[in-house]
Structures are given as C-alpha cells and as structure tokens.
Amino acid sequence: MLFATGMFLCLTAVEAQPYKQAGGENNLQLLFAPFGSTPLSLNEGITYRRFLKDGKLAARLSISISSSKSTDVIMQADDTLAFPTTKTVFHAEGGGGYIQLTTGMNPQADMVSKTSGFSFRPGIEKHFEGTDRLSPYIGAEISFSSSKTKFTRDTILPTDYTSPTFYDTTSTTVIVSAPWTTKSLSGSSGSKTFGVNLIAGMDYYFSKNLSLGAEFGFGFYSTKYDDLKSDYLDVKNTWTESEPDVNGVSTITAAQTTATKSNPSLKQGKDSGFGPNVTAKIKLGWLF
C-alpha cells in the first residue's frame, strides 16, 4: 500500500513538471521546413534564447552565416565555330595589312560566382501566461547583415606573342602562331543592411522541453550597396616593319600584350522601407 502510494506521488510529481520554460533555462531554435527540399535548414540561422526570472522575459540572439559557389560554363572547349583555328587581324601600320593568326581549339570558359553573408540580430521577448504547453510572446530585435559576391569571368583571346616573320613587301598577310587562351576578369559587389523589427510569436511544447513555433514581424530596414568593382582587358597589338632590303624583303615583328586593369568603381546607391515580414517556416526549439 505504501509502495503504491509512493509510486502515485512520483507519477503525479512528474506529470506536474512544466512543459515550457519556468525561468533560467536556455533555448536553441532552428528552422524546420517539412515539405521543402532541405527539411532542416540553417540558411536563416540559429536563435539562442536565455529565459530570465520566472520565464516571462527572454533575451535572444539570432545568427546566420551562409556561403555558396556556382560555376557556369559559358563557352564549350570544342566550340570551334565561334573560335575557328585561324583568325585574321587588321593592322594599320605600314599602310595597312592583315595578320593571320593560326590558333588551336579554344579552351573552356567559365563564370564563377562566390557569395557569402552573415546576419546578427539581438533582441528581447515578453512572454505571456498562455497554457501549460503554449507560450505566446511579443518583442523587438535589431538586425545587422552583410553580403558579398565575388565573380570571375573567363574571356577567350589569342595567347600573347612576339613573332618576327620575313615576307615579300607585296604581301600584306603575316602568319602568326597564337593558340587561344583564357584570361579571367574579376569583380565584386555587396551590401550592408540595418533594421529594427517588432515581433510576435508563439511556442507550443509538444513534449517536455521540445517546441514548435512560428513568428511574425513588422519592421524597418535600410540597405547600403557597396560600389561595384570590375576588371577589363587592355589588349595591345603592335606591328613593326623594317625598311626593305636590296631584295625588297622586309622584317615584320607582330606582337600582342594583354594587361588586366580595373574599371572605375560604380556607385550602387541604397534603399530603405518598412512593412510586415513573416518567418515562413516552423521553428524547432530545444529547452535545456
């Protein structure tokens, strides 16, 4: 009889333990998209909360770090129709003429983009009584975020060369061996955003210390875009012709040099606005 009474009291005490926060707990939340291609996603970050006093106040911090890279093939290596095995280049020196470039198969040209970003959102929440399992709240947060994109784009052109060739002065064509090569042009852009959000949400504890929730907000943001930076190729062709000798033969030196230079930075401006925003995913939380 005493054993049964003790077991009953223990079960009653366990059942009486609260499902939700009582004060002093820590909480981690991540986004859960059950019908998406990536059910567990950290792209929007992780939220850490610390419940104060009796669990009605919580300090929070949301952090997100992301990085991605994409490579697109913009020219196939076997596209010899666009880049044939010979190319004729006009020169203006010596009264005008042509250089016939003997090339090989053009290489592959790629476009590579790398994007990285982070956000930092500290805030505070005020929780209401709700029920044994439901904890509704309101609050506010400040948002700082930054993103950066760097890209490189391959450009196909003849390899730099210096080639002396002898020819009869009655001819205006010089054969130069100059296989195709790639030069990479770089650039970058980015942005920085500051915002203030008023938030409202709820956490439902479906099990002890485990919850699902959703959050809505209304806020203001201001974004400043970084200057756009980009490179260009400075290609110079030179054509040096000597005086004809007694046999009427000249020495021609045809050359090409390529240098990568930076364009002036372009201003990208800024924008701002305010309005509602919604976290369109379920928040999965762990209380500990």
Phi, psi and omega in degrees: 000314179296323179296316180296319179296320179296318179296320180297318180294322179295315179296321179296320180294319178297316181296332183280346178299137183290146175283324186257186185294147176239353181121132179090359182273162170255156183214131173244137180229140171225165184274142183230118180243088188296336183252008180268173179290334176236089185307318177258116184235132176253009182299327179270357173098183178240140178250128174252134178233144174238115181278134183255163173047242183265019179088005182267349175236143179216133170268140185226156176213122178250132181230136177225132175230129182223154178205139179211156179218136178226143178234121178246133176275113182261350175207123180285151183293335183259018181277070183283350176289321178282327180232088183291174184283351173225151177215137180257128182243129180281142173235150184259345183288154175065027178091358177103147179174192185225148170249127178260113183271127175264114186244170173256191177295137183290146179283173177284142178244132184240158170239116183245127179237134176236125181236134177223154180196164175208157174221151185221114188228091174279150180194185181218148180233146173245113182265146180252173188300308181061227177231188179298333183246340185255131180232092177281154182205161169232165180181193180209154177213155173252139185239132171234131178214155181213144176222152182216133177237128175241139182220152172230140181230124180284139173238133182265130178204165179296145176299143176303142185210158167221113190224104173285133181224137176267139178204162178287137184295346177282347180266151177239013182241131178240131179269123180234133177275115182212085178300156178289146176219176178242142171238136182261128176258133184251161176195169180205154174209169180183183180202160175226136185231138172239139180209162175229128182236137165265132188234155174213138181196189180206151174239130177246120182270100181281345175211166180300121176072005176239133186221158169239143182207171176218156184218143178235157182206164176221125187206179179240143177219155175220125183242131175248123182268134179292156176298142178277125180246141181206156178254164171216162180261128175258100184258126179238127176251131178240148184221105183251124183240132178274168175290144178298142176277189183296337178268005180076023181253130178254158173258124180249130172245112178257135183216152173225134174233141182234130177232142176266125181233162182261133172290156172301141180296141180256128177292137183247353174079202183203168174210165180207166180180176176211158180160182181285151172218149186228134169277103190275032177220162178276140177265125177258120185243149177231121181261131181212000000 
